[in-house]
Structures are given as structure tokens and as C-alpha cells.
Amino acid sequence: MRRKFRAKHGYDLSLDPPITHSDKIQHRKLFDHNPIYPRLTDKIEARAVVDELLGAGSADRYMVPLLAVADRFEDLDPALMQRGVIIKASHGSGWNQIVRPGSQAD
């Protein structure tokens, strides 16, 4: 892990104490096993956590609007596609599809 960190960041990993933001992320992954963290990595589940902590409907007030949830692209309402939307995978980062108004998503 230390070799990979140095190759990627160009400096040595500091875990005791962690200094940089990247050090702190690695430290948390290794030593802080709070059960809420996995729940927060999923965009849909994170909304449930916000509602649990701040009250029902809080996710809709404080987070980016959620227009639909579907397991497959084909399950989305075609009328949504006419408006123009950004489709995001709930389990990853950078898995986005921009659908411009009146166009079709790939």
C-alpha cells in the first residue's frame, strides 16, 4: 500500500499521524470501520441515511433532486429523457450519462 501510495501521490504515506487529506482517507480505510461509511458510498442509500438522521424528507430538501430510480435504463420513463437528465450509477463515481433534451442516451 505504501509503495502504491508513493507512486500515485509522489510522497510517503503518513499514518501516525495522518497529515494530508489523502493520508486521512487511507487511515480511515485501515482503522475506522464505522458501519455508516458503506451506506454513504451508495447514492440512494445515502439519501436514506440523511432521512434517518435529519427526518423524513430531508434528503429531498438538502440533496440534489432525485427524479427516478431504476435497475435498468429501459425502465426509466421516456418522458424524463425528453426533459434532459443526467443518469448516474448509485454505486460508483464517474459513471454518468448526460441525456440532452430531445436526444437519446447511448
C-alpha positions as a LaTeX table, in Angstrom:
\begin{tabular}{lrrr}
\hline
Residue & $x$ (\AA) & $y$ (\AA) & $z$ (\AA) \\
\hline
Met1 & 0.00 & 0.00 & 0.00 \\
Arg2 & 2.81 & 2.39 & 0.86 \\
Arg3 & 4.53 & 1.74 & $-2.49$ \\
Lys4 & 1.32 & 2.35 & $-4.44$ \\
Phe5 & 0.59 & 5.49 & $-2.44$ \\
Arg6 & 4.07 & 6.90 & $-3.12$ \\
Ala7 & 3.84 & 6.06 & $-6.83$ \\
Lys8 & 0.45 & 7.76 & $-7.14$ \\
His9 & 0.97 & 10.81 & $-4.89$ \\
Gly10 & 4.71 & 11.40 & $-5.11$ \\
Tyr11 & 5.25 & 11.45 & $-1.33$ \\
Asp12 & 5.32 & 8.94 & 1.50 \\
Leu13 & 2.11 & 7.95 & 3.26 \\
Ser14 & 1.87 & 9.24 & 6.82 \\
Leu15 & $-0.48$ & 7.24 & 9.04 \\
Asp16 & 0.76 & 8.20 & 12.51 \\
Pro17 & $-0.42$ & 10.87 & 12.43 \\
Pro18 & $-2.13$ & 11.31 & 9.06 \\
Ile19 & $-1.30$ & 14.75 & 7.69 \\
Thr20 & $-2.76$ & 15.27 & 4.23 \\
His21 & $-6.30$ & 14.60 & 3.10 \\
Ser22 & $-5.09$ & 11.51 & 1.21 \\
Asp23 & $-3.28$ & 10.25 & 4.32 \\
Lys24 & $-6.50$ & 10.68 & 6.30 \\
Ile25 & $-8.53$ & 8.74 & 3.74 \\
Gln26 & $-6.06$ & 5.83 & 3.89 \\
His27 & $-6.02$ & 5.98 & 7.70 \\
Arg28 & $-9.82$ & 5.85 & 7.80 \\
Lys29 & $-9.93$ & 2.89 & 5.39 \\
Leu30 & $-7.49$ & 0.96 & 7.56 \\
Phe31 & $-8.59$ & 1.86 & 11.08 \\
Asp32 & $-12.07$ & 3.43 & 11.16 \\
His33 & $-14.73$ & 0.82 & 10.47 \\
Asn34 & $-17.82$ & 2.89 & 11.19 \\
Pro35 & $-20.79$ & 0.92 & 9.74 \\
Ile36 & $-22.32$ & 4.08 & 8.26 \\
Tyr37 & $-19.47$ & 4.55 & 5.74 \\
Pro38 & $-20.51$ & 1.76 & 3.37 \\
Arg39 & $-24.06$ & 3.11 & 3.43 \\
Leu40 & $-22.82$ & 6.55 & 2.43 \\
Thr41 & $-20.98$ & 5.23 & $-0.64$ \\
Asp42 & $-24.26$ & 4.40 & $-2.39$ \\
Lys43 & $-26.11$ & 7.49 & $-3.66$ \\
Ile44 & $-29.56$ & 6.02 & $-2.97$ \\
Glu45 & $-28.66$ & 4.60 & 0.44 \\
Ala46 & $-27.05$ & 7.93 & 1.42 \\
Arg47 & $-30.45$ & 9.57 & 0.93 \\
Ala48 & $-31.94$ & 7.06 & 3.38 \\
Val49 & $-29.21$ & 7.88 & 5.91 \\
Val50 & $-29.94$ & 11.62 & 5.61 \\
Asp51 & $-33.65$ & 10.95 & 6.15 \\
Glu52 & $-32.88$ & 8.79 & 9.20 \\
Leu53 & $-30.59$ & 11.39 & 10.75 \\
Leu54 & $-32.44$ & 14.60 & 9.87 \\
Gly55 & $-36.03$ & 13.41 & 9.48 \\
Ala56 & $-38.19$ & 12.10 & 6.66 \\
Gly57 & $-37.99$ & 14.23 & 3.51 \\
Ser58 & $-34.67$ & 15.82 & 4.48 \\
Ala59 & $-32.81$ & 14.22 & 1.57 \\
Asp60 & $-35.23$ & 15.90 & $-0.84$ \\
Arg61 & $-34.60$ & 19.26 & 0.84 \\
Tyr62 & $-30.82$ & 19.12 & 1.16 \\
Met63 & $-29.59$ & 16.88 & $-1.64$ \\
Val64 & $-29.63$ & 17.02 & $-5.44$ \\
Pro65 & $-33.16$ & 16.24 & $-6.68$ \\
Leu66 & $-33.84$ & 12.60 & $-7.44$ \\
Leu67 & $-36.16$ & 12.14 & $-10.40$ \\
Ala68 & $-36.22$ & 8.34 & $-10.67$ \\
Val69 & $-34.56$ & 5.13 & $-9.54$ \\
Ala70 & $-34.33$ & 2.16 & $-11.88$ \\
Asp71 & $-32.31$ & $-1.02$ & $-12.20$ \\
Arg72 & $-32.22$ & $-0.78$ & $-15.99$ \\
Phe73 & $-32.14$ & 2.13 & $-18.42$ \\
Glu74 & $-35.17$ & 0.68 & $-20.21$ \\
Asp75 & $-37.22$ & 1.03 & $-17.00$ \\
Leu76 & $-36.91$ & 4.84 & $-16.96$ \\
Asp77 & $-39.89$ & 6.95 & $-18.04$ \\
Pro78 & $-39.32$ & 8.07 & $-21.66$ \\
Ala79 & $-40.82$ & 11.47 & $-20.78$ \\
Leu80 & $-37.85$ & 12.06 & $-18.49$ \\
Met81 & $-35.49$ & 11.69 & $-21.42$ \\
Gln82 & $-37.27$ & 14.49 & $-23.29$ \\
Arg83 & $-36.51$ & 16.92 & $-20.44$ \\
Gly84 & $-32.81$ & 16.26 & $-20.39$ \\
Val85 & $-31.29$ & 14.50 & $-17.40$ \\
Ile86 & $-28.06$ & 13.14 & $-16.02$ \\
Ile87 & $-28.19$ & 9.44 & $-15.27$ \\
Lys88 & $-25.79$ & 8.37 & $-12.52$ \\
Ala89 & $-24.92$ & 4.93 & $-11.20$ \\
Ser90 & $-25.62$ & 4.77 & $-7.48$ \\
His91 & $-22.62$ & 2.55 & $-6.75$ \\
Gly92 & $-19.78$ & 4.37 & $-8.46$ \\
Ser93 & $-18.16$ & 7.63 & $-9.39$ \\
Gly94 & $-17.90$ & 8.93 & $-12.93$ \\
Trp95 & $-20.48$ & 6.52 & $-14.34$ \\
Asn96 & $-22.65$ & 9.31 & $-15.67$ \\
Gln97 & $-24.68$ & 9.61 & $-18.83$ \\
Ile98 & $-25.86$ & 13.05 & $-19.96$ \\
Val99 & $-29.12$ & 12.99 & $-21.92$ \\
Arg100 & $-29.77$ & 16.33 & $-23.58$ \\
Pro101 & $-33.38$ & 17.42 & $-24.12$ \\
Gly102 & $-34.90$ & 15.57 & $-27.06$ \\
Ser103 & $-31.91$ & 13.23 & $-27.57$ \\
Gln104 & $-31.45$ & 9.54 & $-26.79$ \\
Ala105 & $-28.98$ & 8.15 & $-24.27$ \\
Asp106 & $-26.42$ & 5.62 & $-25.51$ \\
\hline
\end{tabular}
